[in-house]
């Protein structure tokens, strides 16, 4: 009885958890859990998993990016443990419903998130780039999508101030810059250390930001729409 959005959210969470559980434990029960999540995502009716008030003008958004990251985690963490049929299904879903449409959107600047300068762009472009790296052997245009990811993340990092602060406060800092750091870690691993965004002047300083924003245990000076707790 779940709607598409609830189905997508539950499936991506289950797939990600199963993937990392397997990575750290080697417990093959996780293969079954990830497979169930893949089945659930296949049942989502919206082609790019997007469920947002702007559907009609935006049909690839944060939900699509979240699914891409979950598929990338499954592909990477299970590596050669997937049976061939499941691996093919995973590749097809990633390429046809996420990576291919995302690349076309970025090439044509179809949506506002392809050009904005705040963390929506880094989350979107960075997530699709992580998917391109994970599925590089199944997605011929992986390099172009990684380049768009790098562009999007660098644009956002340039908006950080010299002290490592973030204009939206600790809540969105954790979300947006957290995604930038996730992309940086994936890119560093993928390139064997040749591309290391952790050398960027902003990422080198920003880890101290929440310390300066802490007013009391569990309390932050916060703003945007994130409330005043961690």
Secondary structure as the mmCIF struct_conf table of DSSP 4:
data_model
#
loop_
_struct_conf.conf_type_id
_struct_conf.id
_struct_conf.beg_label_comp_id
_struct_conf.beg_label_asym_id
_struct_conf.beg_label_seq_id
_struct_conf.end_label_comp_id
_struct_conf.end_label_asym_id
_struct_conf.end_label_seq_id
HELX_RH_AL_P HELX_RH_AL_P1 UNK A 4 UNK A 25
TURN_TY1_P TURN_TY1_P1 UNK A 28 UNK A 28
HELX_RH_AL_P HELX_RH_AL_P2 UNK A 29 UNK A 42
TURN_TY1_P TURN_TY1_P2 UNK A 43 UNK A 43
BEND BEND1 UNK A 46 UNK A 46
TURN_TY1_P TURN_TY1_P3 UNK A 47 UNK A 48
TURN_TY1_P TURN_TY1_P4 UNK A 53 UNK A 57
BEND BEND2 UNK A 60 UNK A 61
HELX_RH_AL_P HELX_RH_AL_P3 UNK A 62 UNK A 78
HELX_RH_3T_P HELX_RH_3T_P1 UNK A 79 UNK A 81
BEND BEND3 UNK A 82 UNK A 82
HELX_RH_AL_P HELX_RH_AL_P4 UNK A 84 UNK A 94
HELX_RH_PI_P HELX_RH_PI_P1 UNK A 95 UNK A 99
HELX_RH_AL_P HELX_RH_AL_P5 UNK A 100 UNK A 108
TURN_TY1_P TURN_TY1_P5 UNK A 109 UNK A 109
BEND BEND4 UNK A 111 UNK A 111
HELX_RH_3T_P HELX_RH_3T_P2 UNK A 112 UNK A 114
TURN_TY1_P TURN_TY1_P6 UNK A 115 UNK A 115
BEND BEND5 UNK A 117 UNK A 118
HELX_RH_AL_P HELX_RH_AL_P6 UNK A 119 UNK A 134
TURN_TY1_P TURN_TY1_P7 UNK A 135 UNK A 138
TURN_TY1_P TURN_TY1_P8 UNK A 140 UNK A 141
HELX_RH_AL_P HELX_RH_AL_P7 UNK A 142 UNK A 157
TURN_TY1_P TURN_TY1_P9 UNK A 158 UNK A 159
BEND BEND6 UNK A 160 UNK A 160
TURN_TY1_P TURN_TY1_P10 UNK A 162 UNK A 163
BEND BEND7 UNK A 164 UNK A 164
TURN_TY1_P TURN_TY1_P11 UNK A 167 UNK A 168
HELX_RH_AL_P HELX_RH_AL_P8 UNK A 170 UNK A 172
HELX_RH_PI_P HELX_RH_PI_P2 UNK A 173 UNK A 177
HELX_RH_AL_P HELX_RH_AL_P9 UNK A 178 UNK A 190
TURN_TY1_P TURN_TY1_P12 UNK A 191 UNK A 193
BEND BEND8 UNK A 194 UNK A 195
HELX_RH_3T_P HELX_RH_3T_P3 UNK A 197 UNK A 199
BEND BEND9 UNK A 200 UNK A 200
HELX_RH_AL_P HELX_RH_AL_P10 UNK A 201 UNK A 205
HELX_RH_3T_P HELX_RH_3T_P4 UNK A 206 UNK A 208
HELX_RH_AL_P HELX_RH_AL_P11 UNK A 209 UNK A 213
STRN STRN1 UNK A 214 UNK A 216
TURN_TY1_P TURN_TY1_P13 UNK A 217 UNK A 218
STRN STRN2 UNK A 219 UNK A 220
TURN_TY1_P TURN_TY1_P14 UNK A 224 UNK A 225
BEND BEND10 UNK A 226 UNK A 226
BEND BEND11 UNK A 228 UNK A 228
STRN STRN3 UNK A 229 UNK A 229
#
